[in-house]
């Protein structure tokens, strides 16, 4: 863990902060470090390279009102920048189609057609309401009309009032990076700006003037890496994958997921002289935070024969949360954040997944720890489940919010799993521009007992015959839904 932090410190990202994000020197240095350690431990190591779309801010984005009332909007709290580039200081003008007061159900088509910009004065900042078409379409129409910036505010219906965090795609769902700055904000902020504009028009006074600046670097064809290390021994026809994602998302990424990466690295080192019945394949995936990119690429590029030899996956995704829960992955479990079941898996995935699940539960029970079952959705284990491979693993929680039911099981406090504890500001992991997921954001005592529980699962599955040698496993690629990005952004 100290090495991973040192790597982040020595390799700042484009914004100048310590970073191990995919596409940046800190991630490549992390991959090289893991590969070196695993080679020294006697494993057969290769680094798998794939391409991905890289976007990174080079400075703190700016959104402010210059006049008539000067006001700086706080990033994340008051607004989120769209993945666009550019800067402007210009008067505001609303697009057509804004519905105020909002209808009970989503209905606004503001900015969705060129006609919504009839009479728009080129050079101004377009104010657009969230609605029925992709955000990127709204921005494309605004840019075609001559807008130098865009502010998209939430629609105002129930569940659509808070600050937005949107992604920019065109009508076909393709990612775009506009060359004008884009701000996503709340319904209240949008309504206020619209009110200022209306007052100025009615009174013949100066329009509100906004300043927007989003500076970033973009590489649509960046390299990313998976580190793959096979044990010398073990039946190559019966492979147990042991994985963790190596990438961060907003900086050093020490809890998410240097902790899981260190957990499996330590287990691999301790098992370097073990002769397992089943071949062990330790994998450190890239791009998990951007939508399970590394694990999706790995699974999708296996031949049918290679895929059929993988009998199990064990995933370590966050193992050292200070205000923890003891989460054990189960295909029938609830998702971490929604606490609902969003995805169902067939019996040939679910039933074998219970084997390692119960091994982990057995260990935690033996040391007096309760557990909660979490779905693999959002973890790299999901990529294997989607391909018909059973999986389990561990997850100790991140961001916000720990529930009263969690406190009843594990102690601790309501609210943030990590970062400011107790608190409800969302923690350090998935919040940009905080740069606080550092070494101090991990609890070594939690990491110790969770890693021991995960090690129990690894050792037991290394010698398993009930699942891997049963001949009953079905590993067939199924239709894959869109991967869920770690940022959880909206498209419309």
C-alpha positions, 0 to 999 in steps of 0.5 A: 500500500505504501508503494502504491501511494508513493507511485501516485505521489511520484506520478501526478496526473494532468491536474497536478495531483497524485494519480493512478488513473487509467491512461496516466503514468501512475497507472502504468507504473502501478502495473509495472510494479505488480508485474515485477513483484509477480515475476519475482514470486515465480509467476508467468506474467504478461501485460495485456494492452487495450485501447480506451477513451481517455479524458482528464481535467487539467485544472479545476473547472470554473462556473460563475456568474459575473454580473449582475450579481457576482457568484462562484458556483462550487464544483460538485456541490453546485454543479458538475462539468461535462466532459467537454473543453473550452472557456467563455464569458458571455451573456445567458440566453435560454433555449426554447422548450423549457417547462416552468413550472415542471410537469409532474412527469418528465416532458421537457424537450428543451434544446432537442431540436434546432428550432429551440434555438430560433433567435439565439444570439451567437456567442451567448451561453445557452440555458437548457432544461434536462428532458427527453433527448440525450444531453449531447444532442442538446449541446450539439444543437446549441453549438450549431446555433453559435453558443459558446457555452451550455448550462443544463439544469435538472428538470424539476420533476420529483427525483429530478431536482438535484445537481446533475452529473451527465455524460455527453452522447449523440442521438446514436449513443456515441460519445462526443467531446464538445469544444464549448464548456458544459455545466450540469446543475440543479433545477433551483440554479437553472430556475434562478438563472432563468428568472434573472434573464426574464427580469432583465428582458422585461426591465430592459437591463443587462443580461446575466453574464456567466463565466465557464471554463473547462480545461482538459486533455483528450485521447480517444485511443489511449493505452490501458493495461491488464496484468495477468499472472499464472501459477506455475502449477495447477490444472490448466483446464481448470482455472480460478481467476483471482482479480482486483482492479488496479486503477483509480478514478480521481487520484491515488485511489488507495481505498478503491482499489489499491486495497484490493490490489494489495490484498491479492498481491499479498495472497499471490506472494504467500502462495508462490510455493503452493502447488494448487490443484487448479491453476490460479490466474491473478489479474489486475484489471485496468479501467474498472472505474470507467465501466469495467473496461479491462475485465470486459476486454479480457473476457470478450477476447478469450476464445471459446476454449480459453473461456471454457477453462475458467471455472471460477472468479474471485474479486477483491474490490475494496478491502479496507473501508474505515466505516466498513461492512463485510460484503460478500459477493453473491449473484442474488445479492443486492446492489451496494448503493440501491440495496435492490436486486437489479440483475438476475443470473441463471442457475449455472452461475448462481448455484456454483457461486454459493460455494466460495461465498459460503467459504468466505461467510464461514471464515467471517463467522469464525472470527465473530463477524457478520456479513451482508450479501452484495451483487457483483454488479459494478465489480469486475466479477460481473464481467465473468458472471455475464460470460457464464462463470460463477464468481464471488468476492469481497467488498467493504463499501465506499462513498455514502451512505451506510444504513442503520441496518448496516450499523446494527450489523457492523457497528460504526456510524451512519453516512459515509463509509470513508472520507469524513466519518461520521459525515454525509458528504459522499466520501473520497472515492467517487467524488472528483476534485477532492483528491482524498482517497489516500493511504490514510483513507484505509483501515489496516485492521479491516484490511487484515481480517477481510484479506484473510477471509478472501485468502480462505476463498482463494485457497479453498477454490485452488483445491476445489473439485466440486465446481471446477472438476464437475463438468457441469459448468456452462460458460457461454457468452451472453448478450452484454448490457452496457457496462456501468461506469464508476461515475454513475453519470446520466445520458439524458 
